[in-house]
């Protein structure tokens, strides 16, 4: 599950960069580029939190936890 989330989040980062390059090249109009980038941003936030979230069980024993 985590590997799927990683792939989708990385693809959404590519989808954030690609519309701006296509806009500068004159292949995509500004409104379409904005909508694609907005959608890619939302997808990235949803998927990245799924695999970047640090679980309580994975805390290493040598870490110092200050209350």
Z-matrix of the N, CA and C atoms (Angstrom, degrees):
N
C 1 1.445
C 2 1.534 1 111.15
N 3 1.338 2 115.52 1 -43.03
C 4 1.462 3 118.50 2 -179.43
C 5 1.524 4 111.88 3 -65.79
N 6 1.319 5 116.99 4 -35.99
C 7 1.465 6 119.02 5 -179.71
C 8 1.527 7 111.31 6 -67.40
N 9 1.314 8 116.92 7 -35.03
C 10 1.469 9 120.49 8 176.57
C 11 1.518 10 109.99 9 -65.82
N 12 1.334 11 116.62 10 -42.16
C 13 1.464 12 120.38 11 178.67
C 14 1.524 13 111.22 12 -63.93
N 15 1.318 14 117.14 13 -37.79
C 16 1.462 15 120.79 14 177.99
C 17 1.525 16 111.10 15 -63.25
N 18 1.318 17 116.01 16 -45.18
C 19 1.466 18 120.04 17 -179.20
C 20 1.524 19 110.86 18 -63.89
N 21 1.326 20 116.54 19 -44.73
C 22 1.465 21 120.03 20 -179.02
C 23 1.523 22 110.62 21 -65.50
N 24 1.326 23 117.82 22 -40.35
C 25 1.464 24 119.54 23 179.81
C 26 1.529 25 111.28 24 -67.76
N 27 1.321 26 117.71 25 -38.09
C 28 1.466 27 119.37 26 177.24
C 29 1.528 28 111.74 27 -68.38
N 30 1.322 29 116.63 28 -36.82
C 31 1.466 30 119.38 29 175.87
C 32 1.530 31 111.44 30 -65.82
N 33 1.323 32 116.35 31 -34.64
C 34 1.463 33 118.57 32 177.76
C 35 1.528 34 111.19 33 -69.66
N 36 1.332 35 117.54 34 -30.99
C 37 1.464 36 119.15 35 174.26
C 38 1.526 37 111.28 36 -67.08
N 39 1.308 38 116.44 37 -36.68
C 40 1.468 39 119.97 38 174.49
C 41 1.528 40 109.68 39 -64.62
N 42 1.334 41 115.33 40 -39.19
C 43 1.464 42 119.68 41 178.67
C 44 1.522 43 111.60 42 -68.49
N 45 1.303 44 118.79 43 -17.61
C 46 1.463 45 121.16 44 173.54
C 47 1.519 46 111.78 45 -78.18
N 48 1.313 47 116.88 46 -33.64
C 49 1.460 48 120.49 47 -176.52
C 50 1.527 49 111.75 48 -85.04
N 51 1.305 50 116.31 49 -40.26
C 52 1.465 51 121.19 50 -173.68
C 53 1.532 52 114.59 51 -59.46
N 54 1.345 53 121.01 52 -44.80
C 55 1.474 54 118.87 53 -179.69
C 56 1.527 55 113.73 54 -62.75
N 57 1.327 56 117.55 55 -34.02
C 58 1.466 57 118.32 56 178.92
C 59 1.522 58 111.29 57 -68.17
N 60 1.332 59 116.44 58 -36.97
C 61 1.466 60 119.92 59 177.13
C 62 1.528 61 110.03 60 -67.66
N 63 1.336 62 115.92 61 -42.66
C 64 1.466 63 119.31 62 178.63
C 65 1.529 64 111.82 63 -65.58
N 66 1.332 65 116.92 64 -34.12
C 67 1.463 66 120.06 65 176.94
C 68 1.526 67 110.77 66 -66.27
N 69 1.323 68 115.80 67 -43.54
C 70 1.466 69 118.60 68 178.83
C 71 1.520 70 111.97 69 -65.51
N 72 1.336 71 116.28 70 -29.49
C 73 1.464 72 119.78 71 178.15
C 74 1.523 73 112.09 72 -81.01
N 75 1.332 74 117.36 73 -9.10
C 76 1.457 75 120.84 74 179.05
C 77 1.515 76 113.95 75 85.78
N 78 1.321 77 118.58 76 15.39
C 79 1.458 78 122.36 77 -178.14
C 80 1.529 79 112.98 78 -89.82
N 81 1.342 80 116.90 79 -23.78
C 82 1.466 81 121.69 80 -176.45
C 83 1.518 82 108.00 81 -130.73
N 84 1.342 83 117.18 82 140.86
C 85 1.456 84 119.18 83 176.27
C 86 1.531 85 109.99 84 -79.12
N 87 1.326 86 115.77 85 165.46
C 88 1.462 87 121.28 86 -171.36
C 89 1.529 88 112.56 87 -64.65
N 90 1.326 89 117.75 88 -42.01
C 91 1.469 90 119.83 89 -178.40
C 92 1.524 91 112.09 90 -63.13
N 93 1.309 92 116.59 91 -41.96
C 94 1.463 93 120.03 92 179.18
C 95 1.534 94 110.59 93 -66.11
N 96 1.321 95 117.42 94 -40.19
C 97 1.463 96 121.19 95 178.45
C 98 1.527 97 110.68 96 -63.10
N 99 1.329 98 116.77 97 -40.39
C 100 1.464 99 120.40 98 178.96
C 101 1.522 100 111.71 99 -63.72
N 102 1.321 101 117.28 100 -42.93
C 103 1.468 102 120.24 101 -179.18
C 104 1.526 103 111.93 102 -67.22
N 105 1.317 104 116.43 103 -40.04
C 106 1.472 105 119.82 104 177.93
C 107 1.523 106 110.18 105 -64.02
N 108 1.317 107 116.57 106 -42.50
C 109 1.463 108 120.19 107 -179.35
C 110 1.522 109 111.90 108 -69.33
N 111 1.325 110 117.55 109 -35.14
C 112 1.463 111 120.41 110 175.96
C 113 1.527 112 111.04 111 -65.01
N 114 1.308 113 116.26 112 -45.35
C 115 1.464 114 120.66 113 178.24
C 116 1.524 115 111.31 114 -63.08
N 117 1.322 116 117.36 115 -42.18
C 118 1.464 117 121.00 116 179.00
C 119 1.528 118 111.23 117 -65.19
N 120 1.324 119 117.37 118 -35.71
C 121 1.459 120 120.96 119 177.39
C 122 1.516 121 111.48 120 -64.62
N 123 1.319 122 116.42 121 -44.78
C 124 1.472 123 120.92 122 179.10
C 125 1.518 124 110.20 123 -62.94
N 126 1.329 125 116.94 124 -44.16
C 127 1.464 126 120.82 125 179.41
C 128 1.524 127 110.11 126 -62.98
N 129 1.341 128 117.37 127 -40.49
C 130 1.454 129 119.58 128 179.99
C 131 1.526 130 111.51 129 -63.76
N 132 1.336 131 117.33 130 -44.69
C 133 1.461 132 119.44 131 -179.82
C 134 1.522 133 111.92 132 -62.90
N 135 1.315 134 117.40 133 -38.43
C 136 1.466 135 120.41 134 -179.86
C 137 1.528 136 111.18 135 -69.17
N 138 1.317 137 116.81 136 -45.10
C 139 1.464 138 119.08 137 -175.39
C 140 1.526 139 113.21 138 -80.32
N 141 1.318 140 117.84 139 -34.27
C 142 1.462 141 119.92 140 -178.12
C 143 1.523 142 111.86 141 -69.04
N 144 1.320 143 117.08 142 -34.24
C 145 1.460 144 118.08 143 177.93
C 146 1.519 145 111.43 144 -67.74
N 147 1.311 146 117.42 145 -24.81
C 148 1.453 147 120.45 146 179.15
C 149 1.515 148 113.63 147 -70.34
N 150 1.319 149 118.30 148 -33.00
C 151 1.467 150 118.68 149 -178.55
C 152 1.523 151 113.57 150 -109.49
N 153 1.320 152 118.03 151 -12.67
C 154 1.457 153 119.56 152 177.33
C 155 1.526 154 112.87 153 -93.39
N 156 1.299 155 116.97 154 -12.94
C 157 1.456 156 120.89 155 -177.76
C 158 1.524 157 109.22 156 -65.15
N 159 1.316 158 117.17 157 127.00
C 160 1.457 159 121.18 158 -178.12
C 161 1.525 160 108.85 159 -84.84
N 162 1.309 161 115.15 160 120.26
C 163 1.459 162 120.14 161 -179.65
C 164 1.521 163 109.94 162 -79.89
N 165 1.313 164 116.66 163 152.42
C 166 1.460 165 121.95 164 -179.47
C 167 1.521 166 111.46 165 -65.48
N 168 1.324 167 118.53 166 -31.90
C 169 1.459 168 122.39 167 -178.20
C 170 1.523 169 113.05 168 -72.00
N 171 1.313 170 118.65 169 -21.24
C 172 1.459 171 121.44 170 -175.13
C 173 1.521 172 112.77 171 -91.64
N 174 1.328 173 118.72 172 5.52
C 175 1.459 174 120.98 173 178.21
C 176 1.523 175 108.40 174 -69.61
N 177 1.317 176 115.89 175 129.42
C 178 1.460 177 120.11 176 -177.96
C 179 1.525 178 110.07 177 -72.01
N 180 1.313 179 115.78 178 152.10
C 181 1.456 180 120.41 179 -176.32
C 182 1.521 181 112.73 180 -70.88
N 183 1.342 182 117.32 181 -26.10
C 184 1.445 183 118.61 182 -177.32
C 185 1.533 184 113.60 183 -86.21
N 186 1.328 185 117.10 184 -0.03
C 187 1.459 186 120.10 185 177.05
C 188 1.517 187 109.90 186 -75.46
N 189 1.305 188 115.73 187 141.81
C 190 1.461 189 120.74 188 178.50
C 191 1.522 190 107.71 189 -95.19
N 192 1.320 191 115.20 190 124.14
C 193 1.459 192 121.06 191 179.66
C 194 1.518 193 107.48 192 -106.99
N 195 1.334 194 115.90 193 116.22
C 196 1.458 195 120.89 194 179.65
C 197 1.520 196 108.17 195 -98.71
N 198 1.333 197 116.81 196 125.03
C 199 1.475 198 118.46 197 -179.46
C 200 1.493 199 113.57 198 -71.75
